[in-house]
Amino acid sequence: MELTITRTSHPAQKPADPRTVGFGTIFTDHMFEMDYTPGQGWHDARIAPLENLSIHPGAAVFHYGAEVFEGLKAYRTDAGTVQLFRPWDNVQRMRDSAERIQLPDFDPDFLLEAMTKLVALDQDWVPSAPGTSLYIRPVEFCTDIDLGLHSIGKAKLMILLSPVGAYLAGGLKPVSILIEDHDVRAVRGGTGYAKCGGNYAAANRAAAKAEAKGYDQVLWLDGVHQQYIEEVGGMNVMFKIDGKIVTPALTGSVLPGITRRSCIQLLRDKGYEVEERLFSVEELVAALSSGALEEAWGCGTAAVISPIGKFCYQDTCYTIGEENGPCAQWLYDTLTGIQWGRVKDPYGWVYPIPAEKP
Ligand SMILES: *Cc1c(COP(=O)(O)O)cnc(C)c1O
């Protein structure tokens, strides 16, 4: 498929200090867009100036939530080059998410090429201040104008770019977690493993409750037994117990995070035993009470590693520590070191963006 490129004639002002822009509120000059029509397939692939969409209010995405997305980052190295981290994994996961919602599949090579060209075109927007990056947001949704509940026909796929500061203002520091024992995020057979907007809508109420009580994040239990730990907020979660690492298995209701996969590889190569298994809240409480729990952290693209300092479950709070644990700190330093090009990448995770603009 041909990809047309139309450059803006009115480049926007870039933020003076990208460390203070927050997360995902400022966008670059261009966006990628392509459309899908049954019988015709994907068409009109284009990179063009960012603009508002004109979509009929009856489009199915507004009513039935047929939408999937991805999130990854472009990093500015000390040498001034721009690179992505495991973008192929994001493209493949987006296909898996789309399959779950029955949105049309796409050519992964073409999507990666489009992403590469878009980032190359807007590469001056990749900030260089410590901790900053350019967030890449691919999104696909149904554009059928139809309030009937039908299988999906037409769709649109876009990529947006947004310069972002460090996700957590104040840098790496331990967060407090409320273990949610009423609402669930995902159920077995549902959409938990897919990156779809509906999962986030389902999480809003518990997140609001936790925030109102002064906690930073929610820890989700499984939707069947409300017993097994799944994720923390929009991150995967890991525990260090008696020197071993434990992380919830990918049972179908847990999002298969690329940061999670990267952490497991780094930890195993460092000599840690890593168990991917069911891990119950009782087991967590026992490990907290006995002191066997040495560290816990969330992991995801946005925050990279988020050490956990405190868990609260049914009105009892357990403190792990006020300091970042050494394992969480090592993972953070190693991952961000590879992502920003300061640590050697023996895994082939880094993906360079060409210096020439297309
Ligand atoms: C995106 C996401 C993650 C983290 O995935 P990464 O690929 O590491 O960014 C974890 N949990 C949920 C629910 C997510 O949406």
Ligand as a Chemical Component Dictionary entry (heavy atoms), coordinates in Angstrom:
data_LIG
# 
_chem_comp.id                   LIG 
_chem_comp.type                 NON-POLYMER 
_chem_comp.pdbx_formal_charge   0 
_chem_comp.three_letter_code    LIG 
# 
loop_
_chem_comp_atom.comp_id 
_chem_comp_atom.atom_id 
_chem_comp_atom.alt_atom_id 
_chem_comp_atom.type_symbol 
_chem_comp_atom.charge 
_chem_comp_atom.model_Cartn_x 
_chem_comp_atom.model_Cartn_y 
_chem_comp_atom.model_Cartn_z 
_chem_comp_atom.pdbx_ordinal 
LIG C1 C1 C 0 -0.300 -1.375 28.657 1  
LIG C2 C2 C 0 -0.612 -2.095 29.893 2  
LIG C3 C3 C 0 0.376  -2.714 30.671 3  
LIG C4 C4 C 0 1.855  -2.586 30.405 4  
LIG O1 O1 O 0 2.235  -3.033 29.149 5  
LIG P1 P1 P 0 3.617  -2.523 28.530 6  
LIG O2 O2 O 0 3.687  -3.220 27.215 7  
LIG O3 O3 O 0 4.685  -2.936 29.448 8  
LIG O4 O4 O 0 3.508  -1.049 28.420 9  
LIG C5 C5 C 0 -0.025 -3.453 31.775 10 
LIG N1 N1 N 0 -1.314 -3.544 32.116 11 
LIG C6 C6 C 0 -2.294 -2.948 31.405 12 
LIG C7 C7 C 0 -3.701 -3.108 31.838 13 
LIG C8 C8 C 0 -1.969 -2.206 30.275 14 
LIG O5 O5 O 0 -2.934 -1.615 29.573 15 
# 
loop_
_chem_comp_bond.comp_id 
_chem_comp_bond.atom_id_1 
_chem_comp_bond.atom_id_2 
_chem_comp_bond.value_order 
_chem_comp_bond.pdbx_ordinal 
LIG C1 C2 SING 1  
LIG C2 C3 SING 2  
LIG C2 C8 DOUB 3  
LIG C3 C4 SING 4  
LIG C3 C5 DOUB 5  
LIG C4 O1 SING 6  
LIG O1 P1 SING 7  
LIG P1 O2 DOUB 8  
LIG P1 O3 SING 9  
LIG P1 O4 SING 10 
LIG C5 N1 SING 11 
LIG N1 C6 DOUB 12 
LIG C6 C7 SING 13 
LIG C6 C8 SING 14 
LIG C8 O5 SING 15 
# 
